[in-house]
Amino acid sequence: MSQASLSGTSVATRLARAMALSKPELDPSALPVARRLLMDVAGICMAARHENYVLAALAAVEQPGPCTVFGFTEGYGVEAAAFVNGIAAHGEDFEDTYEGGPVHAGAVIVPALLAVAQRHALHGDALLRGIAMGVEVTCRLCAVAPTRVHKAGFHPTAIFGVIGAVAGMGTAMKLTEAQMVNAFGLAGSMAAGIIEYLADGSWTKRMHPGWAAQSAYRAVRLAQAGFVGPATVFEGTHGLFHGFANTLDGDFEAMLAGFGERWVWTTIAFKPYACGTMAHPYIDCARALRKQSVTADQIQSIECETAEGIVHRLWEPLALKASPPNAYAAKFSIPYAIAAGLLLDDAGLSAYTEATVQRDDLRSLASKVRYVVDPTNPYPHQFTGHVRVHLKDGRVLEERQAFFKGGAAHPLSDADLEQKFRANCSHGGLDAAQTQALLDTVNAALLGGSLSFSALAASGAQ
């Protein structure tokens, strides 16, 4: 039995009380980090707006309303807008990540809060507070049972994202403690997201943030109407962590410790590459070897040390990872990522097109990559990379990287992120004036007063 149950106060109640007493928007880094999140999500959504998975999601919703889907002029209801924007934000695996997870909070929380802000005429200060609280709760949930959600076959962004979105929406919409506890309880039955997409590169992972964002709104509205959910949704015998992490021994004190005093959401990382986060340090190592004039025809074999916790997602089955069936599957292959780093000197959007992923030279080089598990690897608290190249002339070259570039210890600069934003907007078909209009909207959205999102729709609209 958890300490929370023994104390007689549920984890959901303790969390709701901690949220009510805290003011993340007063943290000096809150506004800059929220701006980064909003800018990054906006740019990625614009980059993805013509992709087949976004168009399919848009065609599947029939809910008119006042809310905006990035890059489209038609108005949609809260759930529909949150759903489609969440899919667009996550579809290229190019958005923020929390290194202690990994979890992609921004792809859930930003679409959810933007839709709520439009529907309920919230001001910028409520948007800022909601984004901060939603991301904070999403990230803190990762501390309860590290790596176990993935190992149980579920996607942490999908499972924790719906809870975090409830926290963000509930905060922005000023739910009472009882309503917040009920909303958490209801959201536990709305959490969903298996990782079987790894088998064939199908699209379900792309759907998870949108599903979490729309489900959270339904949970919040049900709670406001008096619908009751289980207060022991987190720690209960049949609760969230029993169901999705196969454990009743979650460390809820780790999640709650310092809530309102120490903010983890401001440490979220932003990706320089359009693929699974744990592959990034390996790409950097491969690019460093390329700078030493290593070419594919010189390479006999490649061996990498890795963390046991990522083998089942990014390394195995090894033959499939060396020859991914499609561009989306390639995003979750470290062998392909290493080949892209060595041959393309990048792993941006252009490295993950269908034509590029099918290139014989990339597949041939990826087939030379093997791994060994390093039992001392610090994952999930730290993402590392290692590439050891055995050359045909007998030489052995090696690169290590003990960090994720873009992470808390080595963040991307504001200039880096703005360059990424502008490149993403260009990829999505926006011209310079449209891109600047969207950036101006992002900069203004969090500064208080009434919100205007016209540029989200008008910039490059269909």
C-alpha positions as CSV (number, residue, x, y, z in Angstrom):
1,M,0.0,0.0,0.0
2,S,1.3,3.4,-0.9
3,Q,2.3,6.1,1.7
4,A,-0.5,8.3,0.3
5,S,-3.1,5.6,1.0
6,L,-1.8,5.0,4.5
7,S,-2.0,8.8,5.2
8,G,-5.7,8.7,4.2
9,T,-5.2,11.5,1.6
10,S,-5.2,10.4,-2.0
11,V,-2.4,11.3,-4.4
12,A,-4.8,13.2,-6.6
13,T,-6.0,15.3,-3.7
14,R,-2.5,16.1,-2.6
15,L,-1.6,17.0,-6.2
16,A,-4.6,19.2,-6.5
17,R,-3.8,21.0,-3.3
18,A,-0.2,21.5,-4.3
19,M,-1.3,23.0,-7.6
20,A,-3.7,25.4,-6.0
21,L,-1.0,26.7,-3.7
22,S,1.7,27.1,-6.4
23,K,2.3,29.9,-8.9
24,P,4.6,28.6,-11.7
25,E,3.9,31.7,-13.8
26,L,5.9,33.8,-11.3
27,D,9.1,31.8,-11.9
28,P,11.4,34.2,-13.8
29,S,12.0,31.6,-16.5
30,A,8.3,30.8,-17.0
31,L,7.5,33.3,-19.8
32,P,10.7,32.5,-21.9
33,V,10.1,28.8,-21.6
34,A,6.4,29.0,-22.4
35,R,7.3,31.2,-25.4
36,R,9.8,28.6,-26.6
37,L,7.2,25.9,-26.3
38,L,4.5,27.8,-28.1
39,M,6.9,28.8,-30.9
40,D,8.3,25.3,-31.3
41,V,4.8,23.7,-31.5
42,A,3.5,26.4,-33.8
43,G,6.4,25.9,-36.3
44,I,6.2,22.1,-36.2
45,C,2.4,22.2,-36.8
46,M,2.9,24.4,-39.8
47,A,5.6,22.1,-41.1
48,A,3.3,19.2,-40.9
49,R,0.0,20.8,-42.1
50,H,0.2,19.3,-45.6
51,E,1.2,15.8,-44.4
52,N,-1.2,12.9,-45.1
53,Y,-1.6,12.1,-41.4
54,V,-2.7,15.6,-40.6
55,L,-5.1,15.8,-43.5
56,A,-6.6,12.4,-42.5
57,A,-7.1,13.6,-38.9
58,L,-8.7,16.8,-40.1
59,A,-11.1,14.8,-42.4
60,A,-12.1,12.6,-39.5
61,V,-13.4,15.4,-37.2
62,E,-16.9,16.9,-37.6
63,Q,-17.0,19.5,-34.9
64,P,-17.4,23.2,-35.9
65,G,-16.5,25.8,-33.4
66,P,-14.3,28.8,-32.5
67,C,-11.0,27.1,-32.2
68,T,-8.1,27.1,-34.7
69,V,-6.2,24.3,-36.3
70,F,-2.8,25.6,-37.3
71,G,-2.7,26.7,-41.0
72,F,-6.5,26.2,-41.7
73,T,-9.2,28.9,-41.8
74,E,-12.2,26.8,-40.8
75,G,-13.1,26.9,-37.1
76,Y,-13.3,23.8,-35.0
77,G,-14.6,22.7,-31.5
78,V,-12.2,22.3,-28.6
79,E,-11.7,18.6,-28.9
80,A,-11.3,18.7,-32.6
81,A,-8.7,21.5,-32.6
82,A,-6.8,19.9,-29.7
83,F,-6.9,16.5,-31.4
84,V,-5.6,17.7,-34.8
85,N,-3.0,20.1,-33.5
86,G,-1.7,17.5,-31.1
87,I,-1.2,15.1,-34.0
88,A,0.5,17.8,-36.1
89,A,2.8,18.8,-33.1
90,H,4.0,15.2,-32.6
91,G,3.8,13.7,-36.1
92,E,7.4,14.4,-37.1
93,D,8.9,13.6,-33.7
94,F,10.6,17.0,-33.8
95,E,9.1,18.6,-30.6
96,D,10.2,19.1,-27.0
97,T,11.1,16.3,-24.7
98,Y,11.7,15.9,-21.0
99,E,14.9,14.1,-20.3
100,G,13.7,12.4,-17.1
101,G,10.9,10.7,-19.0
102,P,11.2,10.7,-21.9
103,V,7.8,12.4,-22.4
104,H,6.7,15.0,-25.0
105,A,4.6,17.4,-22.8
106,G,4.4,20.3,-25.2
107,A,2.7,18.4,-28.0
108,V,-0.2,17.7,-25.6
109,I,-0.4,20.7,-23.4
110,V,0.0,23.5,-25.9
111,P,-2.7,22.3,-28.3
112,A,-5.0,21.6,-25.3
113,L,-4.5,25.0,-23.7
114,L,-4.7,27.0,-27.0
115,A,-8.1,25.4,-27.7
116,V,-9.4,26.0,-24.2
117,A,-8.1,29.6,-24.3
118,Q,-10.0,30.3,-27.5
119,R,-13.2,28.5,-26.5
120,H,-13.4,30.1,-23.0
121,A,-12.0,33.5,-23.9
122,L,-9.1,33.1,-21.5
123,H,-6.4,35.8,-21.1
124,G,-2.7,35.3,-21.7
125,D,-1.9,35.0,-18.0
126,A,-4.3,32.1,-17.7
127,L,-2.7,30.5,-20.8
128,L,0.8,30.9,-19.3
129,R,-0.3,29.4,-16.0
130,G,-2.1,26.5,-17.7
131,I,0.8,25.6,-19.9
132,A,3.3,25.7,-17.0
133,M,1.1,23.6,-14.7
134,G,0.3,21.1,-17.4
135,V,3.9,20.5,-18.5
136,E,5.0,20.4,-14.8
137,V,2.5,17.6,-13.9
138,T,3.2,15.7,-17.1
139,C,7.0,15.7,-16.4
140,R,6.7,15.0,-12.7
141,L,4.6,11.8,-13.3
142,C,7.8,10.3,-14.9
143,A,9.4,10.1,-11.5
144,V,6.8,7.7,-10.1
145,A,8.0,4.5,-11.9
146,P,10.8,5.4,-14.3
147,T,10.9,3.4,-17.6
148,R,8.2,1.1,-16.5
149,V,5.4,2.5,-18.7
150,H,7.5,2.0,-21.8
151,K,8.5,-1.5,-20.7
152,A,4.8,-2.4,-20.1
153,G,4.1,-1.5,-23.8
154,F,2.6,1.9,-23.4
155,H,3.6,5.4,-24.6
156,P,4.3,7.7,-21.6
157,T,3.2,10.8,-23.5
158,A,-0.2,9.3,-24.1
159,I,-0.6,8.1,-20.5
160,F,0.8,11.0,-18.6
161,G,-0.2,13.6,-21.2
162,V,-3.9,13.3,-20.5
163,I,-3.3,13.8,-16.8
164,G,-1.0,16.8,-17.4
165,A,-3.6,18.3,-19.8
166,V,-6.2,18.0,-17.1
167,A,-3.9,19.8,-14.7
168,G,-3.3,22.6,-17.2
169,M,-6.9,23.0,-18.4
170,G,-8.2,22.8,-14.8
171,T,-5.7,25.4,-13.6
172,A,-6.6,27.8,-16.5
173,M,-10.3,27.2,-16.0
174,K,-10.1,27.5,-12.2
175,L,-11.6,24.2,-11.2
176,T,-12.2,23.6,-7.5
177,E,-10.2,21.0,-5.6
178,A,-13.0,18.5,-5.8
179,Q,-13.5,19.1,-9.5
180,M,-9.8,18.6,-10.1
181,V,-9.7,15.4,-8.2
182,N,-12.7,14.1,-10.2
183,A,-11.1,15.2,-13.5
184,F,-7.9,13.3,-12.6
185,G,-10.0,10.2,-11.8
186,L,-11.9,10.4,-15.0
187,A,-8.8,11.0,-17.1
188,G,-7.3,7.8,-15.8
189,S,-10.0,5.9,-17.7
190,M,-9.2,8.0,-20.8
191,A,-5.5,7.3,-20.9
192,A,-4.5,5.2,-23.8
193,G,-1.6,4.5,-26.2
194,I,0.3,1.3,-27.0
195,I,3.7,1.3,-28.7
196,E,3.0,-1.4,-31.3
197,Y,3.6,1.2,-34.0
198,L,7.3,0.1,-33.5
199,A,6.5,-3.1,-35.5
200,D,5.7,-1.4,-38.8
201,G,6.0,2.4,-38.6
202,S,2.2,2.9,-38.5
203,W,0.7,6.2,-37.4
204,T,-0.7,5.5,-33.9
205,K,2.1,7.2,-32.0
206,R,1.3,10.4,-33.9
207,M,-2.3,10.2,-32.6
208,H,-1.4,9.9,-28.9
209,P,-0.9,13.6,-28.0
210,G,-4.1,14.7,-29.8
211,W,-6.1,11.9,-28.2
212,A,-4.7,12.9,-24.7
213,A,-5.5,16.6,-25.3
214,Q,-9.1,16.1,-26.4
215,S,-9.7,13.5,-23.7
216,A,-8.5,15.9,-21.0
217,Y,-11.1,18.5,-22.0
218,R,-13.9,15.9,-21.8
219,A,-12.7,14.9,-18.3
220,V,-12.5,18.5,-17.2
221,R,-16.0,19.3,-18.5
222,L,-17.5,16.1,-16.9
223,A,-15.9,17.1,-13.6
224,Q,-17.3,20.6,-13.8
225,A,-20.8,19.0,-14.4
226,G,-20.4,16.9,-11.3
227,F,-19.4,13.6,-12.8
228,V,-17.3,11.6,-10.2
229,G,-14.0,9.8,-10.8
230,P,-11.9,7.7,-8.4
231,A,-9.8,9.7,-6.0
232,T,-7.2,6.9,-5.9
233,V,-6.7,7.0,-9.7
234,F,-2.9,7.1,-9.3
235,E,-2.1,4.7,-6.4
236,G,-5.1,2.5,-6.3
237,T,-5.1,-1.3,-6.6
238,H,-6.6,-0.8,-10.1
239,G,-5.1,2.6,-10.7
240,L,-3.1,4.3,-13.4
241,F,0.3,2.9,-12.4
242,H,-1.0,-0.6,-11.9
243,G,-2.6,-0.6,-15.3
244,F,0.1,1.2,-17.3
245,A,3.3,0.5,-15.3
246,N,2.5,-2.9,-13.8
247,T,3.3,-1.7,-10.3
248,L,1.7,-0.7,-7.0
249,D,5.1,0.5,-5.6
250,G,5.2,3.9,-7.4
251,D,7.3,6.6,-5.7
252,F,4.6,9.4,-5.4
253,E,6.8,11.3,-3.0
254,A,9.3,11.8,-5.8
255,M,6.5,13.3,-8.0
256,L,5.2,15.6,-5.3
257,A,8.5,16.6,-3.6
258,G,9.1,20.4,-3.9
259,F,6.0,21.0,-6.0
260,G,5.5,24.7,-6.1
261,E,9.1,25.4,-5.0
262,R,11.2,23.6,-7.5
263,W,10.0,23.6,-11.1
264,V,11.1,20.8,-13.5
265,W,9.1,22.0,-16.5
266,T,11.6,24.8,-17.2
267,T,14.2,22.1,-17.9
268,I,12.4,20.6,-20.9
269,A,14.6,20.1,-24.0
270,F,14.1,21.1,-27.6
271,K,15.1,18.8,-30.4
272,P,17.6,19.7,-33.2
273,Y,16.7,16.5,-35.1
274,A,13.4,15.1,-36.3
275,C,13.6,11.7,-34.6
276,G,13.4,9.8,-31.3
277,T,15.2,11.8,-28.6
278,M,17.6,9.0,-27.5
279,A,19.0,8.7,-31.0
280,H,20.2,12.4,-30.9
281,P,23.6,11.9,-29.1
282,Y,24.4,9.0,-31.5
283,I,23.7,11.4,-34.5
284,D,26.1,13.9,-32.9
285,C,28.8,11.2,-32.5
286,A,28.3,10.1,-36.1
287,R,28.6,13.7,-37.4
288,A,31.8,14.1,-35.3
289,L,33.3,11.1,-37.0
290,R,32.3,12.5,-40.4
291,K,34.3,15.6,-39.5
292,Q,37.3,13.2,-39.2
293,S,36.8,12.4,-42.9
294,V,35.3,8.9,-42.2
295,T,33.5,7.7,-45.3
296,A,31.0,4.8,-45.7
297,D,33.3,2.8,-48.0
298,Q,36.0,2.8,-45.3
299,I,33.8,1.2,-42.6
300,Q,33.9,-2.5,-41.8
301,S,31.6,-2.4,-38.8
302,I,30.1,-0.1,-36.2
303,E,29.6,-0.9,-32.5
304,C,27.7,1.2,-30.0
305,E,27.2,1.1,-26.2
306,T,23.7,1.8,-25.2
307,A,21.2,1.8,-22.4
308,E,19.1,-1.4,-21.7
309,G,16.0,0.8,-21.4
310,I,15.9,1.9,-25.0
311,V,16.9,-1.4,-26.7
312,H,13.3,-2.6,-27.3
313,R,12.3,0.7,-28.9
314,L,15.3,2.0,-30.9
315,W,17.5,-1.1,-31.5
316,E,15.4,-4.2,-31.8
317,P,14.6,-6.1,-34.0
318,L,18.0,-5.1,-35.4
319,A,17.3,-6.2,-38.9
320,L,14.1,-4.1,-39.1
321,K,15.9,-1.1,-37.6
322,A,18.6,-1.3,-40.4
323,S,15.9,-1.5,-43.1
324,P,13.0,0.5,-41.8
325,P,9.8,-0.1,-43.8
326,N,9.0,3.6,-44.1
327,A,10.1,7.1,-43.1
328,Y,8.2,7.1,-39.8
329,A,9.7,3.8,-38.7
330,A,13.2,5.2,-39.4
331,K,12.6,7.9,-36.7
332,F,12.8,5.1,-34.1
333,S,16.0,3.5,-35.4
334,I,19.4,4.3,-34.0
335,P,21.2,2.4,-36.8
336,Y,19.4,4.6,-39.4
337,A,20.1,7.7,-37.3
338,I,23.9,6.9,-37.2
339,A,23.9,6.3,-41.0
340,A,22.1,9.6,-41.5
341,G,24.6,11.4,-39.4
342,L,27.6,9.9,-41.2
343,L,26.3,10.3,-44.8
344,L,23.9,13.3,-44.6
345,D,25.5,15.3,-41.8
346,D,22.0,15.9,-40.4
347,A,18.8,14.3,-39.3
348,G,16.2,17.0,-40.0
349,L,13.0,16.7,-41.8
350,S,14.7,16.0,-45.1
351,A,16.5,12.9,-43.7
352,Y,13.1,11.3,-42.9
353,T,11.3,11.4,-46.3
354,E,10.2,8.2,-47.9
355,A,12.7,8.6,-50.7
356,T,15.7,9.3,-48.4
357,V,14.9,6.4,-46.1
358,Q,14.9,4.0,-49.0
359,R,18.4,5.0,-50.2
360,D,20.7,2.0,-50.6
361,D,23.7,3.7,-49.2
362,L,21.9,4.6,-45.9
363,R,20.5,1.1,-45.5
364,S,23.8,-0.6,-46.3
365,L,25.6,1.5,-43.6
366,A,22.8,1.0,-41.1
367,S,23.2,-2.8,-41.5
368,K,26.8,-2.5,-40.2
369,V,25.6,-1.1,-36.8
370,R,25.5,-3.3,-33.7
371,Y,25.1,-2.6,-30.0
372,V,26.1,-3.8,-26.6
373,V,24.3,-2.9,-23.4
374,D,26.2,-0.8,-20.9
375,P,24.8,-1.6,-17.5
376,T,26.1,1.7,-16.1
377,N,24.3,3.9,-18.6
378,P,22.5,6.7,-16.7
379,Y,19.3,6.5,-18.8
380,P,16.6,7.8,-18.3
381,H,18.1,10.6,-16.2
382,Q,20.7,11.3,-18.9
383,F,20.8,10.6,-22.7
384,T,24.1,9.5,-24.0
385,G,25.7,8.5,-27.3
386,H,28.6,6.3,-28.3
387,V,29.8,5.2,-31.8
388,R,32.9,3.0,-32.4
389,V,33.8,2.6,-36.0
390,H,36.1,-0.3,-37.2
391,L,37.7,0.7,-40.5
392,K,38.8,-1.7,-43.1
393,D,42.4,-0.7,-42.7
394,G,42.4,-1.8,-39.1
395,R,42.0,1.5,-37.4
396,V,39.3,2.1,-34.8
397,L,37.8,5.5,-34.3
398,E,35.4,6.3,-31.4
399,E,33.2,9.2,-30.3
400,R,31.2,9.6,-27.1
401,Q,28.7,12.2,-26.0
402,A,27.4,12.3,-22.4
403,F,24.5,14.6,-23.1
404,F,21.6,15.4,-25.3
405,K,22.2,18.6,-27.3
406,G,19.2,20.7,-26.8
407,G,18.7,19.4,-23.2
408,A,18.9,21.3,-19.9
409,A,22.7,21.2,-19.7
410,H,23.3,22.1,-23.3
411,P,20.2,24.0,-24.4
412,L,19.6,25.4,-27.9
413,S,19.8,29.1,-28.0
414,D,16.9,31.4,-28.7
415,A,18.4,32.1,-32.1
416,D,18.7,28.3,-32.8
417,L,15.0,27.8,-32.0
418,E,13.9,30.8,-34.0
419,Q,15.9,29.4,-37.0
420,K,14.2,26.1,-36.5
421,F,10.8,27.8,-36.3
422,R,11.4,29.7,-39.5
423,A,12.7,26.6,-41.3
424,N,9.6,24.6,-40.2
425,C,7.3,27.4,-41.4
426,S,9.0,27.5,-44.8
427,H,8.7,23.7,-45.0
428,G,5.0,24.1,-44.5
429,G,4.7,26.6,-47.3
430,L,4.6,29.9,-45.4
431,D,6.4,32.9,-46.9
432,A,8.5,35.3,-44.8
433,A,5.7,37.7,-44.0
434,Q,3.3,34.9,-43.0
435,T,6.1,33.4,-40.8
436,Q,6.7,36.8,-39.1
437,A,3.0,37.2,-38.5
438,L,2.8,33.9,-36.8
439,L,5.9,34.7,-34.7
440,D,4.3,38.0,-33.6
441,T,1.2,36.1,-32.5
442,V,3.3,33.7,-30.5
443,N,5.2,36.5,-28.8
444,A,2.0,38.4,-27.9
445,A,-0.1,35.4,-26.8
446,L,1.4,35.0,-23.3
447,L,1.7,38.6,-22.3
448,G,-1.8,39.1,-20.8
449,G,-4.9,40.6,-22.2
450,S,-7.4,39.0,-24.6
451,L,-5.9,36.4,-27.0
452,S,-6.0,36.7,-30.7
453,F,-5.0,33.7,-32.8
454,S,-5.9,34.9,-36.2
455,A,-2.4,34.4,-37.5
456,L,-2.5,30.7,-36.5
457,A,-5.2,30.3,-39.2
458,A,-4.5,33.1,-41.6
459,S,-0.8,32.4,-42.1
460,G,-0.6,30.3,-45.2
461,A,-4.1,29.1,-44.7
462,Q,-5.6,26.6,-47.1
